[in-house]
Amino acid sequence: MSKHETTFTPHPMPDGIVMVDGKPYMPDGVGKLSAVEAIPPLKKLRDEVVRAEFGFALALAEQISRFKGHVMTNLGNFDALVQQEFNVTVGGAKGNRTYTSFDGLWKIEVRMQDQIAYGPELQAAKPLFDACLNEWASDTRPALRSIVANAFDTDKEGKINRTNIHMLLNTEDDDPRWKRGQDALREAMYVIGSKEYIRFSMRESCKSRWTAVTIDLANA
């Protein structure tokens, strides 16, 4: 068995064939029907390969989803035992926490990350920073100019880049307008939810560096 071969059952996939008057057709990307016998062999083979691999991908996605639920249930049960042991009750959402094996070689981390949105104060902040930059000489503080330019850029989904905003908040300057701009940024930020992440790490000895167990397909 090769290292890329899977052992789980693929998700059942439709074959993409539509029967019209007893004859098989396949719709293309715009919905136009083509008789199966008229489709070039390579295009039919490509369709079969994509559907086959997608079947495995969907099965794996379902497996990972079940795995995460299984992990969170077991960790939650352990948390309940700890609370029972110390006769305490923890209400509300749990925060970050780490679980390690007795020998210190295996580690599970649960991390909560707030989802941040930005209010209209964000647009009020930019003119304050721009006023500072326009007044300063063009050849001074180039790093600050770059930070301000990047802080208000949006990513491909049209969302503000949090990293750039935090860089701007952590850049100090004595100009009162700069400080008011930072205050406006802080007022603009508010939490709209949180997301839970699980990380698995292992190491060969207590002196070794931790190695992440890759579950993310993009980093596999």
PAMI-897810 format. One line per field, with one value per atom (N, C-alpha, C, O): atom name; x, y, z. Coordinates in steps of 0.001 Angstrom, whole numbers. Layout:
<nodes>
site: (CA|...)
u: (X|...)
v: (Y|...)
w: (Z|...)
</nodes>
This chain:
<nodes>
site: (N|CA|C|O|N|CA|C|O|N|CA|C|O|N|CA|C|O|N|CA|C|O|N|CA|C|O|N|CA|C|O|N|CA|C|O|N|CA|C|O|N|CA|C|O|N|CA|C|O|N|CA|C|O|N|CA|C|O|N|CA|C|O|N|CA|C|O|N|CA|C|O|N|CA|C|O|N|CA|C|O|N|CA|C|O|N|CA|C|O|N|CA|C|O|N|CA|C|O|N|CA|C|O|N|CA|C|O|N|CA|C|O|N|CA|C|O|N|CA|C|O|N|CA|C|O|N|CA|C|O|N|CA|C|O|N|CA|C|O|N|CA|C|O|N|CA|C|O|N|CA|C|O|N|CA|C|O|N|CA|C|O|N|CA|C|O|N|CA|C|O|N|CA|C|O|N|CA|C|O|N|CA|C|O|N|CA|C|O|N|CA|C|O|N|CA|C|O|N|CA|C|O|N|CA|C|O|N|CA|C|O|N|CA|C|O|N|CA|C|O|N|CA|C|O|N|CA|C|O|N|CA|C|O|N|CA|C|O|N|CA|C|O|N|CA|C|O|N|CA|C|O|N|CA|C|O|N|CA|C|O|N|CA|C|O|N|CA|C|O|N|CA|C|O|N|CA|C|O|N|CA|C|O|N|CA|C|O|N|CA|C|O|N|CA|C|O|N|CA|C|O|N|CA|C|O|N|CA|C|O|N|CA|C|O|N|CA|C|O|N|CA|C|O|N|CA|C|O|N|CA|C|O|N|CA|C|O|N|CA|C|O|N|CA|C|O|N|CA|C|O|N|CA|C|O|N|CA|C|O|N|CA|C|O|N|CA|C|O|N|CA|C|O|N|CA|C|O|N|CA|C|O|N|CA|C|O|N|CA|C|O|N|CA|C|O|N|CA|C|O|N|CA|C|O|N|CA|C|O|N|CA|C|O|N|CA|C|O|N|CA|C|O|N|CA|C|O|N|CA|C|O|N|CA|C|O|N|CA|C|O|N|CA|C|O|N|CA|C|O|N|CA|C|O|N|CA|C|O|N|CA|C|O|N|CA|C|O|N|CA|C|O|N|CA|C|O|N|CA|C|O|N|CA|C|O|N|CA|C|O|N|CA|C|O|N|CA|C|O|N|CA|C|O|N|CA|C|O|N|CA|C|O|N|CA|C|O|N|CA|C|O|N|CA|C|O|N|CA|C|O|N|CA|C|O|N|CA|C|O|N|CA|C|O|N|CA|C|O|N|CA|C|O|N|CA|C|O|N|CA|C|O|N|CA|C|O|N|CA|C|O|N|CA|C|O|N|CA|C|O|N|CA|C|O|N|CA|C|O|N|CA|C|O|N|CA|C|O|N|CA|C|O|N|CA|C|O|N|CA|C|O|N|CA|C|O|N|CA|C|O|N|CA|C|O|N|CA|C|O|N|CA|C|O|N|CA|C|O|N|CA|C|O|N|CA|C|O|N|CA|C|O|N|CA|C|O|N|CA|C|O|N|CA|C|O|N|CA|C|O|N|CA|C|O|N|CA|C|O|N|CA|C|O|N|CA|C|O|N|CA|C|O|N|CA|C|O|N|CA|C|O|N|CA|C|O|N|CA|C|O|N|CA|C|O|N|CA|C|O|N|CA|C|O|N|CA|C|O|N|CA|C|O|N|CA|C|O|N|CA|C|O|N|CA|C|O|N|CA|C|O|N|CA|C|O|N|CA|C|O|N|CA|C|O|N|CA|C|O|N|CA|C|O|N|CA|C|O|N|CA|C|O|N|CA|C|O|N|CA|C|O|N|CA|C|O|N|CA|C|O|N|CA|C|O|N|CA|C|O|N|CA|C|O|N|CA|C|O|N|CA|C|O|N|CA|C|O|N|CA|C|O|N|CA|C|O|N|CA|C|O|N|CA|C|O|N|CA|C|O|N|CA|C|O|N|CA|C|O|N|CA|C|O|N|CA|C|O|N|CA|C|O|N|CA|C|O|N|CA|C|O|N|CA|C|O|N|CA|C|O|N|CA|C|O|N|CA|C|O|N|CA|C|O|N|CA|C|O|N|CA|C|O|N|CA|C|O|N|CA|C|O|N|CA|C|O|N|CA|C|O|N|CA|C|O|N|CA|C|O|N|CA|C|O|N|CA|C|O|N|CA|C|O|N|CA|C|O|N|CA|C|O|N|CA|C|O|N|CA|C|O|N|CA|C|O|N|CA|C|O|N|CA|C|O|N|CA|C|O)
u: (845|0|877|1790|627|1417|1022|-39|1906|1639|456|-99|56|-1077|-2383|-3442|-2319|-3522|-4364|-3832|-5665|-6560|-7240|-7325|-7730|-8383|-9849|-10563|-10321|-11723|-12580|-12081|-13859|-14783|-15104|-15478|-14970|-15249|-16729|-17592|-16992|-18365|-19003|-18380|-20231|-20875|-21105|-21701|-20633|-20759|-21690|-21695|-22486|-23309|-22414|-21319|-22883|-22061|-22211|-21507|-23127|-23296|-24092|-24225|-24609|-25335|-26824|-27437|-27391|-28820|-29423|-28928|-30479|-31139|-32232|-33110|-32173|-33181|-33642|-32852|-34939|-35505|-34713|-34500|-34274|-33568|-32102|-31439|-31575|-30182|-29401|-29935|-28134|-27341|-26725|-26132|-26879|-26269|-25536|-25783|-24633|-23951|-24007|-23688|-24411|-24446|-23036|-22227|-22751|-21456|-21555|-22535|-20556|-20509|-21617|-21878|-22285|-23387|-24733|-25748|-24727|-25970|-26353|-27400|-25530|-25834|-25567|-24517|-26545|-26416|-25631|-25838|-24718|-23953|-24132|-24073|-24351|-24475|-23171|-22088|-23277|-22087|-21138|-19923|-21667|-20799|-20075|-19099|-20572|-19942|-18873|-18159|-18763|-17770|-16404|-16308|-15332|-13991|-13564|-13852|-12881|-12482|-11711|-11940|-10801|-10027|-10906|-10674|-11911|-12809|-13660|-13936|-14075|-14830|-13955|-14406|-12676|-11757|-11487|-11428|-11322|-11115|-12290|-12105|-13508|-14713|-14706|-15036|-14329|-14307|-13272|-13530|-12081|-11018|-11450|-11284|-12013|-12436|-13506|-13439|-14489|-15568|-15049|-15492|-14116|-13563|-12794|-12989|-11913|-11124|-11996|-11734|-13043|-13948|-14693|-15000|-14980|-15631|-14777|-15283|-13456|-12547|-12460|-12409|-12442|-12330|-13537|-13378|-14736|-15932|-15946|-16337|-15512|-15451|-14463|-14729|-13311|-12314|-12828|-12604|-13525|-14083|-15074|-15084|-15905|-16863|-16138|-16545|-15058|-14286|-13627|-13620|-13069|-12429|-13463|-13196|-14641|-15701|-16106|-16288|-16246|-16589|-15459|-15699|-14218|-13054|-13012|-12758|-13261|-13254|-14341|-14110|-15512|-16586|-16213|-16501|-15568|-15126|-14098|-14176|-13124|-12088|-12698|-12395|-13556|-14127|-15033|-15107|-15717|-16551|-15696|-16000|-14618|-13750|-13039|-12928|-12555|-11909|-12914|-12592|-14132|-15177|-15510|-15732|-15548|-15796|-14677|-14920|-13436|-12304|-12398|-12146|-12760|-12917|-13954|-13783|-15040|-16095|-15575|-15944|-14724|-14138|-13229|-13224|-12456|-11577|-12407|-12075|-13494|-14352|-14989|-15130|-15374|-15959|-14931|-15254|-13694|-12625|-12387|-12141|-12468|-12214|-13499|-13462|-14634|-15931|-16170|-16561|-15923|-16164|-16989|-17048|-17621|-18381|-17927|-17941|-17525|-17081|-18210|-18578|-18765|-19871|-19389|-18262|-20242|-19907|-18901|-18587|-18394|-17455|-16088|-15625|-15455|-14123|-13089|-13279|-11997|-10937|-9876|-10128|-8691|-7581|-7175|-7203|-6799|-6349|-5444|-5521|-4580|-3598|-3648|-3741|-3587|-3584|-2312|-2010|-1567|-340|-361|-1004|351|510|1431|2136|1432|2220|3709|4428|4180|5607|5971|7142|4981|5245|5607|6174|5293|5668|4505|4715|3303|2114|1273|1043|824|135|-1053|-956|-2173|-3362|-3657|-3780|-3769|-4079|-5425|-5686|-6259|-7536|-7425|-7175|-7613|-7451|-8728|-9330|-9119|-10267|-9763|-8919|-10261|-9869|-11099|-12051|-11061|-12192|-12291|-11281|-13510|-13768|-14116|-15113|-13274|-13383|-14042|-13744|-14939|-15521|-15157|-14743|-15319|-14935|-16109|-16761|-16362|-17457|-17044|-15923|-17941|-17674|-16524|-15987|-16145|-15013|-13726|-12788|-13708|-12517|-12244|-11099|-13310|-13138|-12785|-12170|-13176|-12820|-11352|-10754|-10773|-9365|-8418|-7407|-8724|-7783|-7427|-6244|-8383|-7984|-7037|-6214|-7149|-6253|-4827|-3886|-4668|-3328|-2805|-1633|-3698|-3281|-2833|-1895|-3498|-3135|-1707|-949|-1360|15|998|2019|696|1617|1779|2876|683|756|1592|2184|1630|2374|3855|4708|4149|5534|6235|5591|7525|8291|8162|8100|8121|7898|9002|8785|10205|11321|11533|12535|10585|10723|9693|8618|10039|9151|8514|7293|9298|8718|8006|7039|8499|7859|6428|5529|6214|4865|3947|2777|4478|3672|3208|2061|4101|3771|2720|1796|2868|1909|513|-472|430|-876|-1487|-2684|-669|-1178|-1733|-2752|-1059|-1475|-2608|-3398|-2696|-3685|-5113|-5987|-5359|-6725|-6994|-8050|-6030|-6262|-7145|-7126|-7906|-8735|-8179|-7489|-8488|-8033|-8996|-9874|-8836|-9651|-11125|-11982|-11429|-12827|-13392|-14529|-12589|-13045|-12964|-13580|-12206|-12075|-10778|-9771|-10827|-9645|-8645|-9023|-7379|-6332|-6019|-5507|-6321|-6133|-4676|-4362|-3780|-2349|-1908|-1191|-2334|-1961|-2544|-1881|-3783|-4407|-3639|-3408|-3245|-2524|-1136|-641|-505|783|623|1471|-470|-727|-1001|-554|-1734|-2029|-774|-690|192|1409|2523|3631|2234|3236|2981|1957|3921|3744|4255|5243|3558|4002|3398|2314|4089|3638|2567|1944|2347|1348|-47|-457|-787|-2124|-3083|-3932|-2945|-3841|-3570|-4497|-2315|-1957|-2605|-3144|-2542|-3133|-4655|-5264|-5276|-6729|-7109|-8139|-6273|-6518|-6480|-7302|-5523|-5447|-6665|-7192|-7107|-8313|-9527|-10367|-9606|-10730|-10688|-11731|-9481|-9353|-9849|-10568|-9461|-9891|-11406|-12030|-11999|-13453|-14138|-15261|-13466|-14068|-14144|-15008|-13244|-13146|-14168|-14291|-14893|-15794|-15893|-15764|-16122|-16148|-17547|-18540|-17612|-18908|-19053|-20086|-18015|-18076|-16673|-15710|-16579|-15280|-15248|-16284|-14044|-13869|-12875|-11897|-13139|-12315|-11391|-11818|-10116|-9121|-8481|-8298|-8143|-7462|-6127|-6063|-5049|-3729|-3148|-3215|-2574|-1897|-396|17|410|1861|2513|1956|3701|4435|5930|6372|6704|8151|8782|8134|10046|10713|11186|11228|11537|11979|11584|11164|11718|11340|12243|11906|13389|14303|14156|14796|13322|13123|12100|11308|12130|11153|9850|9836|8762|7448|7281|7714|6652|6320|4804|4183|4217|2764|2328|2976|1229|592|-303|-1284|23|-669|-2012|-2081|-3066|-4416|-4940|-5803|-4423|-4798|-4252|-3040|-5126|-4708|-3723|-2818|-3890|-3017|-1579|-646|-1395|-53|466|1511|-262|145|1364|1847)
v: (-1200|0|1245|1345|2199|3418|4335|4176|5316|6204|7122|7691|7278|8141|7365|7961|6041|5227|5291|5249|5391|5462|4131|3311|3915|2648|2844|1865|4095|4312|4321|4542|4081|3985|5368|6254|5580|6902|7248|6372|8531|9021|8700|8929|8175|7882|9151|10107|9159|10334|10052|8940|11056|10861|10766|11327|10049|9875|11020|11059|11955|13106|12825|13700|11639|11271|11582|11294|12172|12481|11684|11731|10963|10160|10981|11531|11060|11756|10805|10381|10476|9521|8231|7637|7801|6529|6586|5549|7757|7877|8708|9673|8338|9039|10343|10375|11393|12694|13190|12736|14134|14782|16291|16783|17044|18500|19076|18575|20133|20794|21919|21995|22789|23841|24861|25559|24970|25926|25226|25852|23908|23160|22559|21919|22748|22191|20687|20237|19907|18460|17978|18432|17036|16398|14897|14333|14257|12806|12193|12618|11191|10587|10060|10215|9441|8870|9931|9636|11197|12268|13011|13853|12704|13377|12726|11501|13500|12926|12064|12409|10947|10023|10695|10373|11621|12264|13104|13160|13752|14557|13663|14015|12509|11576|11008|10832|10716|10192|11234|10909|12506|13579|13668|13824|13570|13626|12478|12679|11268|10109|10272|9930|10804|11000|12009|11778|13144|14190|13660|13897|12948|12431|11390|11347|10554|9534|10173|9811|11133|11778|12629|12731|13246|14050|13157|13572|11934|10987|10733|10697|10552|10364|11634|11563|12808|14071|14292|14712|14014|14187|13208|13560|11962|10970|11400|11251|11940|12401|13590|13666|14528|15693|15252|15799|14265|13761|13074|13190|12355|11658|12647|12434|13737|14753|15440|15721|15706|16328|15440|15921|14139|13214|13135|13052|13162|13103|14304|14150|15504|16696|16606|16953|16147|15993|14989|15192|13903|12869|13433|13181|14204|14786|15755|15688|16656|17659|17031|17523|15952|15260|14643|14781|13956|13307|14330|14136|15423|16456|17116|17437|17319|17891|16990|17473|15674|14727|14774|14701|14897|15005|16292|16283|17409|18678|18547|19085|17818|17636|16847|17135|15856|15083|15958|15847|16837|17741|18663|18884|19200|20098|19355|19901|18092|17289|17012|17028|16759|16475|17656|17473|18868|20053|20761|21842|20123|20626|22060|22927|22294|23606|23437|22353|24521|24536|25724|26863|25447|26503|26805|25956|28011|28377|29065|29555|29101|29794|29027|27870|29710|29072|28903|29783|27772|27525|28291|28533|28667|29381|28433|27243|28969|28155|27149|27452|25961|24954|23956|23781|23300|22364|21067|21088|19948|18625|17898|17866|17319|16606|15202|14947|14310|12971|13010|13997|11945|11907|12069|12673|11517|11617|12916|13144|13777|15073|15034|15995|13948|13805|14031|14158|14081|14236|15379|15457|16249|17450|17777|17724|18115|18599|19999|20212|20947|22325|22721|22488|23310|23863|25379|25909|26066|27514|28182|27751|29244|30040|31308|32009|31610|32824|33673|33232|34903|35808|36204|36395|36321|36829|38308|38674|39149|40594|41251|40921|42185|43032|44475|44792|45347|46746|47655|47506|48602|49537|50773|50835|51775|52982|53823|54679|53577|54310|54057|54853|52928|52589|53661|54055|54122|55135|56494|57330|56706|57959|57972|59037|56794|56709|57077|57738|56666|56848|58321|58617|59257|60659|61203|62071|60695|61149|60711|61483|59477|58995|59710|60078|59898|60579|62007|62499|62674|64056|64116|65037|63112|63055|62844|63527|61907|61579|62751|63006|63462|64587|65737|66510|65838|66922|66583|67470|65281|64872|64921|64796|65098|65106|63747|62713|63759|62524|61502|60310|61960|61027|60574|59928|60914|60488|59416|59357|58588|57547|56713|56554|56179|55375|54128|53662|53590|52391|52692|51878|53871|54242|54435|54052|55027|55211|53868|53719|52903|51578|50903|50265|51047|50435|51018|50281|52354|52993|52572|52294|52526|52147|50730|50453|49830|48428|48167|47244|48972|48706|48788|48062|49662|49863|49146|49327|48327|47485|46314|45873|45819|44645|43453|43600|42247|41041|40675|41465|39487|39078|38976|39118|38723|38623|39975|40059|41034|42360|42625|43570|41801|41967|42695|42550|43480|44188|43178|42234|43384|42503|42832|43912|41916|42161|42402|43201|41703|41854|43294|43857|43889|45272|46237|47187|45987|46851|46772|47795|45569|45418|46039|46567|45981|46653|48154|48798|48710|50138|50505|51549|49650|49918|49850|50521|49048|48880|49839|49761|50753|51737|53054|53706|53429|54612|55883|55857|56994|58300|59343|59134|60456|61475|62408|63150|62381|63269|62923|61765|63917|63645|63040|62220|63450|62897|61414|60637|61019|59605|58801|57716|59351|58656|58595|57591|59667|59642|58620|57955|58498|57481|56085|55238|55838|54537|54303|53192|55350|55225|54877|54066|55504|55224|53771|53130|53248|51843|50919|49954|51223|50376|50409|49387|51595|51711|50969|50488|50875|50237|48723|48087|48141|46690|46121|46602|45104|44402|42936|42582|42097|40650|40220|40560|39466|38978|37470|36893|36834|35400|34870|35632|33581|32961|31602|30973|31159|29877|29048|29569|27761|26855|26059|25509|26004|25265|24206|24412|23071|21999|21739|21589|21685|21393|20190|20095|19268|18105|18244|18561|18010|18102|16937|16392|16557|15465|15751|16579|15050|15183|13875|13068|13673|12421|12360|11280|13492|13541|14876|15779|15005|16253|17411|18568|17115|18158|18460|19373|17698|17877|18970|19330|19489|20490|19810|18673|20526|19998|19964|20875|18908|18768|18659|17814|19503|19495|18270|17885|17670|16595|17257|17914|17089|17804|17147|15980|17921|17487|18374|17958|19591|20530|20040|19880|19799|19267|20199|19735|21509|22476|22381|22734|21911|21833|20403|20163|19462|18052|17775|16643)
w: (0|0|0|820|-897|-956|187|791|481|1606|1343|2282|71|-265|-370|-564|-244|-405|854|1963|692|1834|2051|1137|3272|3595|3935|4150|3990|4321|3057|1953|3237|2111|1563|2332|252|-316|-213|-147|-200|-188|-1537|-2574|-1548|-2844|-3641|-3144|-4879|-5730|-6905|-7433|-7325|-8524|-9754|-9774|-10789|-11988|-12985|-13994|-12707|-13573|-14841|-15697|-14965|-16187|-16045|-15017|-17094|-17144|-18290|-19416|-18003|-19033|-19711|-19045|-21036|-21825|-22925|-23769|-22901|-23872|-23902|-24959|-22705|-22604|-23003|-23017|-23326|-23737|-22711|-22165|-22444|-21428|-21958|-23037|-21184|-21483|-20224|-19107|-20460|-19339|-19530|-20613|-18490|-18604|-18465|-17685|-19228|-19086|-18062|-17321|-18013|-16996|-17075|-16095|-18224|-18359|-18477|-18783|-18228|-18242|-19584|-19690|-20613|-21923|-21906|-21448|-22417|-22417|-23632|-24757|-23363|-24441|-24325|-23232|-25462|-25461|-24966|-25368|-24091|-23490|-24554|-24424|-25605|-26631|-27450|-28140|-27367|-28130|-27326|-27870|-26049|-25205|-25411|-25330|-25675|-25877|-24688|-23542|-24948|-23869|-22733|-21567|-23046|-21990|-21068|-19861|-21643|-20817|-19919|-18772|-20438|-19598|-18490|-17359|-18830|-17828|-16745|-15559|-17171|-16199|-15249|-14042|-15786|-14957|-13947|-12779|-14394|-13506|-12399|-11245|-12759|-11760|-10710|-9512|-11166|-10230|-9285|-8079|-9819|-8975|-7988|-6840|-8427|-7544|-6389|-5228|-6717|-5663|-4756|-3558|-5324|-4510|-3525|-2407|-3946|-3037|-1805|-684|-2024|-891|-46|1182|-713|22|929|2076|431|1250|2417|3529|2151|3225|4299|5491|3869|4824|5630|6838|4958|5654|6726|7829|6406|7383|8541|9696|8217|9237|10193|11406|9643|10476|11365|12533|10809|11590|12764|13883|12500|13580|14596|15801|14099|14977|15917|17111|15381|16227|17292|18451|16905|17882|18964|20143|18548|19492|20469|21671|19948|20800|21801|22993|21331|22217|23273|24399|22916|23898|24989|26174|24592|25579|26465|27676|25857|26671|27601|28746|27110|27957|29126|30237|28892|29978|31009|32214|30512|31441|32250|33455|31599|32312|33422|34516|33121|34119|35317|36455|35068|36164|37025|38251|36364|37111|37993|39158|37433|38211|39384|40478|39134|40204|41299|42487|40884|41840|42792|43984|42234|43040|43481|44070|43180|43621|43149|43929|41843|41266|40000|39420|39584|38341|37513|37980|36276|35374|34408|33597|34486|33613|32352|32295|31345|30099|29268|29547|28221|27304|27965|28690|27707|28252|27436|26244|28087|27404|26868|26680|26626|26137|27207|28400|26773|27714|27007|25791|27791|27251|28048|29275|27350|27964|27519|26326|28453|28103|28697|29715|28041|28579|29790|30000|30591|31819|31549|32345|30399|30082|29384|29080|29121|28521|27052|26533|26370|24963|24005|22798|24517|23687|24245|25452|23378|23842|22946|21720|23577|22867|23384|24590|22468|22835|22240|21060|23052|22592|22710|23793|21596|21569|21057|20073|21756|21344|20671|21230|19490|18776|18508|17865|19013|18799|17329|16651|16859|15516|15648|16271|15050|15230|14019|12871|14304|13261|13582|14697|12585|12749|12418|11385|13319|13146|12365|11859|12255|11460|12012|11311|13276|13843|13060|13098|12348|11561|10502|10281|9856|8825|9423|8761|10675|11339|11723|11876|11878|12294|11163|11398|9953|8854|8602|8439|8562|8333|9397|9108|10630|11687|11410|11594|10971|10633|9381|9305|8404|7169|7445|6817|8381|8711|9246|8941|10052|10565|9423|9346|8542|7455|6494|5997|6233|5292|5849|5096|7157|7783|7937|7946|8057|8208|6854|5812|6872|5622|4943|5608|3619|2861|3039|2822|3439|3568|5013|5323|5901|7289|7618|7021|8559|9081|7975|7963|7051|5964|6474|5871|7600|8150|8575|8360|9182|9607|8406|8444|7346|6132|5586|5165|5596|5087|5966|5461|7283|8199|8008|7967|7889|7694|6364|6287|5322|3995|4003|3371|4722|4747|5725|5527|6782|7827|7310|7784|6347|5873|4550|3944|4103|2938|3331|4480|2392|2652|1910|901|2424|1756|631|282|65|-1089|-748|-1621|545|945|1381|1844|1230|1615|3102|3594|3836|5276|5604|4911|6677|7142|7700|8394|7391|7887|9338|9632|10244|11673|12020|12901|11318|11612|11399|12227|10291|10005|11038|11454|11443|12451|13768|14413|14170|15434|15358|16353|14193|14027|14225|14842|13697|13827|15281|15756|15987|17392|18256|19285|17843|18629|18219|18748|17269|16834|17561|17354|18408|19239|18551|17817|18808|18345|19281|19826|19469|20414|19862|20622|18563|17960|18507|18439|19053|19615|18604|18955|17339|16309|16121|15891|16217|16096|17222|17000|18431|19571|19448|19817|18928|18732|17671|17781|16642|15621|16208|15860|17103|17765|18658|18716|19351|20175|19314|19705|18134|17226|16752|16618|16497|16094|17202|16942|18436|19553|19704|19987|19514|19613|18466|18619|17321|16147|16287|15684|17079|17162|18145|19271|17716|18625|18228|17056|19222|19036|18601|19243|17500|17020|17213|16873|17760|17989|18255|18330|18391|18605|17933|17716|17609|16951|17746|18284|17810|18610|17701|16686|18080|17312|18200|19399|17595|18319|17636|16416|18439|17899|18628|19853|17849|18406|18150|17034|19169|19025|19743|20696|19281|19914|19828|19033|20662|20645|21115|21782|20762|21078|22525|23114|23099|24492|25075|24352|26386|27044|26650|26899|26039|25592|24094|23574|23421|21986|21715|22586|20498|20096|19710|19238|19920|19574|18053|17347|17571|16152|16027|16672|15208|15034|14234|13262|14656|13897|12845|13193|11585|10506|10197|9811|10375|9989|8870|8098|8779|7722|6379|6231|5402|4099|3403|2710|3580|2887|3388|2666|4612|5186|5298|5904|4717|4819|3957|3916)
</nodes>
